[in-house]
Amino acid sequence: MGKYFGTDGFRGEANVNLTVEHAYKVGRFLGWYFGQNHKAQIVIGKDTRRSSYMFEYSLVAGLTASGADVYLLHVTTTPSVSYVVRTENFDCGIMISASHNPFYDNGIKIINGQGQKMEASVEEQIEAYIDGKIPEIPFALKENIGRTVDFSAGRNRYIGYLISIPTRAFKNMRVGLDCANGSASAIAKSVFDALGAKTYVINNEPDGTNINTNCGSTHIEILQEFVKEKQLDVGFAYDGDADRCIAIDDQGNIVDGDIILYVCGKYLKEQGKLNNNTIVTTVMSNLGLYKACDREGISYEKTAVGDKYVCENMMDNGHMLGGEQSGHIIFAHHATTGDGILTSLKIMEAVLEKKLPLSTLASEVKIYPQLLKNVRVFNKQEARENAKVVEIVEQVGKDLGDEGRILVRESGTEPVVRVMVEAATDDICREQVNRVIQVMEREQLIAE
């Protein structure tokens, strides 16, 4: 990861470690970079944070000053920006969002011409420009100065595309939506209404400061209670920019990304549409998912944590379905990035075509208890590679056998090592995690 750009863009607290000056320079560089041989055309979307308007205006100033024409989608989802970029032949797209973070954070996600996250090589050049390590970029002059264009039509075309995907109408289905007071507030209800569902919506009144606040996919208990109270058939919760989805079944149970991968993967296999008979997961997916896939004869691959790595694996190998436990699910036939609303539509397709409630489809996966502890250390690499730590991790793995697993990895953003154990019971998880941490303590690897 770079100095400013992580696996999910340039993110930080607004006007603290992500400032309008940063946004202006990002715009200046991108407008110049894509405009060297033609008039650059770049599309921008934003979520509902108060600071999103500030960053939008700053990006626009930088882009147009470098000669780019800027098309504004206004409040919309990250996957809609990805869709518009790749279907309308834009040079790149920018989404202003910090996803599931609190309202006071924000971020700049850059999407390449194929609708995927921008290549690291371009992000590195942006960072060099921000830090003054490359020559100053010339301003556009006279008729070469860029302009802005209202492009809400692009968002409407994306809504139309979503409506075209389901194989049948949602008539008589009672569906709950938690829009997290974020980007989905502008799109989700209209999609489900158009498909004939009886739609019940909560947390769809953004005020600039309530995005993700006690709502959405990171506070799934809110939708869980709503589904049970209203006796709905299914519920879907999105995050701030609607690129992830967590579902609630008709019994009020949580259906996370792992179970969604199983339900949709099995359905696609039955339809002959699961390319290579393979799903792509991350190393954090639950052991229960793998056991269920083994039973159904579905192959799987594991990547590093991050939907960016899932997407890369899928594109490199031609796989059709992949995602994360957190609800980033990619359906490569329809999209090049995680799309929460699209995911909910594909779950609805499986439910309706199989004529079974989501609780029945999800019950085939036995989710193993999981315990994750973040251990603050002096040096992440030294802690993970310490001979005694390696030895105890191997021993725990042998002791768990086929009924559990251990994963020890370095955090990409914090000075911590993450120790995760899955096992048959919570007590076993706790016991085995503590065995590893005790060795770290004896080896004096843990920072106070």
C-alpha positions in Angstrom: 0.0 0.0 0.0 1.1 3.5 -0.7 1.5 6.6 1.5 -2.0 7.9 0.8 -3.8 5.2 -1.1 -4.8 1.9 0.6 -6.7 -1.1 -0.8 -9.8 1.0 -0.9 -8.6 4.5 -2.1 -7.4 7.5 -0.2 -9.2 7.6 3.1 -9.0 9.7 6.2 -10.8 12.2 8.4 -12.1 15.1 6.4 -9.8 18.2 6.6 -7.5 16.3 8.9 -5.5 13.7 6.9 -7.7 14.0 3.8 -8.0 17.7 2.8 -9.4 19.8 0.0 -5.8 20.4 -1.1 -5.3 16.6 -1.5 -8.5 16.4 -3.5 -7.5 19.3 -5.7 -4.2 17.7 -6.5 -5.8 14.4 -7.3 -8.0 16.2 -9.7 -5.1 18.2 -11.2 -3.1 15.0 -11.8 -5.9 12.9 -13.3 -7.1 15.7 -15.6 -3.6 16.0 -17.0 -2.8 12.3 -17.0 -5.8 11.3 -19.0 -5.8 14.4 -21.2 -2.4 14.2 -22.8 -3.7 12.9 -26.1 -7.4 13.9 -26.0 -10.0 15.8 -24.0 -10.3 13.8 -20.8 -13.8 12.9 -19.6 -14.1 11.9 -16.0 -17.2 11.0 -14.0 -17.7 11.7 -10.3 -20.2 10.2 -7.8 -20.5 10.9 -4.1 -22.2 9.5 -1.0 -24.2 11.5 1.5 -21.5 12.8 3.9 -21.5 16.5 4.6 -17.9 16.7 3.4 -18.6 14.9 0.1 -19.8 18.2 -1.5 -16.6 19.9 -0.4 -14.4 17.2 -2.0 -16.5 17.1 -5.1 -16.0 20.8 -5.7 -12.3 20.6 -5.0 -11.9 17.6 -7.4 -13.8 19.4 -10.1 -11.6 22.5 -9.7 -8.5 20.4 -10.2 -9.9 18.4 -13.0 -11.2 21.3 -15.1 -8.1 23.4 -14.4 -6.1 20.5 -16.1 -8.5 20.5 -19.0 -10.8 17.6 -18.2 -14.6 17.7 -18.7 -16.3 16.4 -15.5 -19.7 14.6 -15.5 -21.5 14.7 -12.1 -23.7 11.7 -11.0 -24.4 13.5 -7.7 -25.3 11.2 -4.8 -25.0 7.6 -6.1 -23.3 4.3 -5.3 -19.8 3.2 -5.9 -20.9 0.4 -8.2 -23.0 2.8 -10.3 -19.8 4.9 -11.0 -18.1 1.7 -12.0 -21.0 0.8 -14.3 -21.1 4.2 -15.9 -17.4 4.4 -16.5 -17.2 1.1 -18.4 -20.5 1.5 -20.4 -20.1 5.1 -21.3 -16.4 5.1 -22.2 -15.1 7.5 -19.6 -11.4 7.7 -19.0 -11.9 7.1 -15.3 -14.3 7.5 -12.5 -14.1 9.0 -9.0 -16.2 8.0 -6.0 -16.2 10.2 -2.9 -16.9 8.0 0.0 -15.4 6.3 3.1 -17.7 3.3 2.7 -18.8 2.0 6.2 -16.7 4.6 8.1 -18.3 7.3 10.3 -19.6 10.5 8.7 -16.6 12.6 9.6 -14.3 10.4 7.5 -14.3 10.5 3.7 -12.3 9.0 0.9 -11.5 9.2 -2.8 -11.8 6.0 -4.8 -10.5 6.1 -8.3 -11.9 3.7 -10.9 -10.2 2.8 -14.2 -11.7 2.6 -17.6 -12.7 -1.0 -17.1 -14.7 -0.2 -14.0 -12.2 -1.7 -11.6 -10.1 0.0 -8.9 -7.3 2.1 -10.4 -3.9 0.5 -10.9 -1.4 1.0 -8.1 1.1 2.5 -10.6 -1.2 5.4 -11.3 -1.9 5.9 -7.6 1.8 6.0 -7.0 2.2 8.8 -9.5 -0.6 10.7 -7.8 1.1 10.4 -4.5 4.4 11.6 -6.0 2.6 14.7 -7.4 0.9 15.4 -4.0 4.3 15.3 -2.4 5.9 17.6 -5.0 8.2 14.9 -6.3 7.3 15.4 -10.0 7.2 18.6 -12.0 4.3 21.0 -11.7 1.4 20.2 -14.1 0.5 23.0 -16.6 -2.9 24.7 -16.4 -5.3 24.4 -19.3 -5.8 27.7 -21.1 -8.6 29.4 -23.1 -10.9 26.9 -24.8 -8.9 24.0 -23.3 -10.2 24.6 -19.8 -12.6 21.9 -18.8 -16.3 22.1 -17.9 -18.8 20.3 -15.7 -21.9 18.4 -17.0 -24.9 17.3 -15.0 -25.0 13.6 -15.6 -27.8 12.3 -13.4 -29.0 10.4 -16.5 -26.0 8.1 -16.0 -27.3 7.1 -12.6 -30.8 6.6 -14.1 -29.4 4.3 -16.7 -27.7 2.3 -13.9 -31.0 2.0 -12.1 -32.6 0.7 -15.4 -29.8 -1.8 -15.7 -30.4 -3.2 -12.2 -34.2 -3.5 -12.9 -33.4 -5.5 -16.1 -31.3 -8.2 -14.3 -33.9 -10.3 -12.2 -35.5 -13.3 -14.0 -38.9 -12.6 -12.6 -40.9 -10.0 -10.7 -40.9 -9.7 -6.9 -44.7 -9.5 -6.6 -46.0 -10.4 -3.2 -42.5 -10.4 -1.7 -42.2 -8.3 1.5 -38.7 -6.9 1.5 -37.0 -4.7 4.1 -34.1 -2.4 3.1 -31.7 -0.6 5.4 -30.0 2.1 3.3 -27.6 3.2 6.0 -28.6 6.8 5.3 -26.1 6.6 2.5 -25.9 6.2 -1.3 -28.5 3.4 -1.5 -31.1 6.0 -0.3 -31.1 7.4 -3.8 -31.5 4.1 -5.6 -32.5 0.9 -3.7 -36.2 1.6 -3.1 -37.0 2.6 -6.6 -35.4 -0.6 -7.9 -37.4 -2.9 -5.6 -40.6 -0.9 -6.2 -40.2 -1.2 -10.0 -39.8 -5.0 -9.6 -43.1 -5.2 -7.8 -41.9 -5.9 -4.2 -43.8 -4.6 -1.2 -40.8 -2.5 0.0 -40.3 -1.4 3.6 -37.4 1.0 4.0 -35.5 2.3 7.0 -32.5 4.7 7.4 -33.1 6.4 4.0 -33.2 10.0 5.2 -29.6 11.2 5.1 -28.7 14.5 6.7 -25.0 14.6 6.1 -24.0 13.3 9.5 -26.1 10.2 10.0 -24.5 7.9 7.4 -23.7 4.5 9.0 -24.7 5.8 12.4 -26.4 2.8 14.1 -27.7 1.5 10.8 -26.7 -0.4 7.7 -24.6 -3.5 7.2 -22.3 -2.6 10.2 -25.2 -2.5 12.6 -27.2 -5.4 11.2 -29.2 -5.9 14.4 -31.3 -2.9 13.4 -32.6 -4.5 10.2 -32.8 -7.9 12.0 -35.3 -6.5 14.5 -37.2 -4.7 11.7 -37.6 -7.9 9.7 -38.9 -9.8 12.7 -41.2 -7.0 13.8 -42.8 -6.6 10.3 -42.6 -10.4 9.5 -40.9 -9.7 6.2 -39.8 -12.4 3.7 -36.2 -11.0 3.6 -34.1 -7.9 4.4 -31.0 -6.3 2.9 -28.7 -3.9 4.6 -26.1 -1.8 2.7 -23.1 0.2 3.8 -22.5 3.9 3.1 -21.6 3.6 -0.6 -23.7 0.5 -1.2 -20.9 -1.8 -2.5 -21.7 -4.4 0.2 -24.8 -6.2 1.4 -25.7 -8.3 4.4 -29.0 -10.1 4.3 -31.6 -11.1 7.0 -33.6 -14.2 6.3 -37.3 -14.8 6.9 -36.5 -16.1 10.4 -34.5 -13.1 11.4 -31.1 -14.8 11.0 -28.1 -12.9 9.6 -26.9 -14.1 6.2 -23.4 -12.7 5.8 -21.1 -12.7 2.7 -19.9 -16.3 3.2 -23.5 -17.6 3.2 -24.4 -15.4 0.3 -21.5 -16.9 -1.7 -22.8 -20.4 -0.9 -26.4 -19.7 -1.7 -25.7 -17.9 -5.0 -22.8 -20.2 -5.9 -24.9 -23.3 -5.5 -27.8 -21.7 -7.5 -25.5 -20.6 -10.3 -23.9 -24.1 -10.4 -27.4 -25.7 -10.8 -28.1 -23.2 -13.6 -24.8 -24.1 -15.3 -23.6 -20.6 -14.9 -20.8 -21.0 -12.3 -17.8 -20.6 -14.5 -15.0 -23.1 -13.7 -17.3 -24.4 -11.0 -15.3 -22.1 -8.6 -16.0 -19.3 -6.2 -13.3 -16.8 -5.0 -13.0 -16.1 -1.3 -10.5 -14.4 1.1 -8.5 -16.1 3.8 -11.1 -14.8 6.3 -14.0 -16.8 5.0 -15.5 -19.2 7.5 -14.5 -22.9 7.5 -18.3 -23.7 7.3 -18.4 -22.2 3.8 -15.6 -24.5 2.6 -17.1 -27.6 4.1 -20.5 -26.8 2.5 -18.8 -26.2 -0.9 -16.9 -29.5 -0.6 -20.2 -31.2 0.0 -21.7 -29.7 -3.1 -18.6 -30.2 -5.3 -17.9 -26.5 -5.6 -14.2 -25.5 -5.9 -12.9 -22.3 -4.2 -9.8 -20.1 -4.2 -8.5 -17.9 -1.4 -7.0 -14.5 -1.7 -5.7 -11.8 0.6 -8.3 -9.7 2.5 -9.8 -7.1 0.2 -12.3 -7.2 -2.6 -9.6 -5.7 -4.8 -7.7 -9.0 -4.6 -10.9 -11.1 -5.1 -11.6 -9.1 -8.3 -8.1 -9.5 -9.6 -8.2 -13.3 -9.1 -11.6 -13.5 -10.8 -10.5 -11.5 -13.8 -7.2 -13.4 -14.2 -8.9 -16.8 -14.0 -12.4 -16.2 -15.6 -14.3 -16.9 -12.4 -17.9 -15.6 -12.2 -18.5 -15.3 -8.4 -16.4 -14.1 -5.5 -16.5 -12.0 -2.4 -15.9 -11.4 1.3 -17.5 -12.2 4.5 -18.2 -8.5 5.0 -20.7 -8.6 2.1 -18.6 -7.4 -0.9 -19.9 -9.8 -3.5 -18.8 -9.6 -7.2 -20.9 -11.1 -9.9 -18.5 -10.8 -12.9 -21.3 -11.4 -15.5 -23.0 -8.2 -14.3 -20.3 -6.0 -12.7 -16.6 -5.5 -12.1 -16.9 -4.5 -8.4 -18.9 -5.4 -5.3 -22.5 -4.1 -5.6 -24.8 -4.4 -2.6 -28.1 -3.8 -4.5 -27.1 -6.2 -7.3 -26.2 -8.8 -4.6 -29.7 -8.5 -3.1 -31.3 -8.9 -6.5 -29.3 -12.1 -7.1 -30.3 -13.5 -3.7 -33.9 -12.7 -4.6 -33.4 -14.7 -7.9 -32.2 -17.8 -6.0 -35.1 -17.5 -3.5 -37.8 -17.1 -6.2 -36.5 -19.6 -8.8 -36.0 -22.3 -6.2 -39.3 -21.5 -4.5 -37.6 -21.7 -1.1 -37.2 -19.1 1.7 -33.8 -17.7 2.3 -33.7 -19.4 5.7 -33.9 -22.8 4.0 -31.2 -22.0 1.5 -28.9 -20.6 4.1 -29.4 -23.4 6.6 -27.2 -25.7 4.5 -24.1 -23.8 5.8 -22.9 -24.5 9.4 -21.0 -21.4 10.4 -18.2 -22.2 12.8 -17.6 -20.0 15.9 -14.8 -17.6 15.1 -12.6 -15.5 17.5 -10.3 -12.7 16.2 -8.0 -10.8 18.5 -5.8 -7.9 17.5 -2.4 -8.0 19.3 -0.5 -4.8 19.3 3.2 -5.6 18.7 6.5 -3.8 18.4 7.2 -5.2 14.9 4.5 -7.1 12.9 6.8 -9.1 10.7 9.1 -10.1 13.6 6.1 -11.2 15.7 4.6 -13.2 13.0 7.8 -14.9 11.9 9.2 -15.5 15.5 10.2 -19.2 15.7 8.3 -19.9 18.9 5.2 -18.2 17.4 5.4 -20.2 14.2 5.8 -23.4 16.3 2.7 -22.8 18.4 0.6 -21.8 15.4 1.6 -25.0 13.7 0.7 -27.0 16.9 -2.7 -25.3 17.2 -3.4 -26.1 13.6 -2.6 -29.8 14.2 -4.7 -29.9 17.4 -7.7 -28.4 15.6 -7.4 -30.8 12.7 -10.3 -30.9 10.2 -12.7 -29.3 12.8 -11.1 -25.9 12.9 -8.3 -23.6 11.6 -6.0 -20.8 12.7 -4.9 -17.8 10.8 -2.2 -15.3 11.9 -1.7 -12.3 9.7 -0.3 -8.8 9.8 -2.7 -5.8 9.7 -2.3 -3.7 6.6 -3.1 -0.4 8.4 -2.3 -0.9 12.1 0.7 -2.1 14.2 -1.1 -5.3 15.1 -1.0 -9.0 14.3 -4.4 -10.5 14.0 -4.9 -14.0 15.5 -8.0 -15.8 14.3 -9.3 -19.2 15.3 -12.3 -21.1 14.1 -13.5 -24.2 15.9 -16.5 -26.2 17.0 -17.1 -24.1 20.2 -16.4 -20.6 21.5 -14.4 -22.1 24.4 -12.0 -23.9 22.0 -11.6 -20.7 20.0 -10.7 -18.7 23.1 -8.3 -21.4 24.4 -6.4 -21.7 21.2 -6.1 -17.9 20.5 -4.8 -17.4 24.1 -2.2 -20.1 23.6 -0.7 -18.1 20.7 -0.9 -14.7 22.6 0.8 -16.3 25.7 3.8 -17.3 23.5 3.9 -13.8 22.1 4.0 -12.4 25.6 6.8 -14.8 26.7 8.8 -13.8 23.7 8.3 -10.1 24.6 6.8 -9.2 21.3 3.7 -7.4 22.6 3.7 -3.6 22.9 1.8 -2.0 25.8 
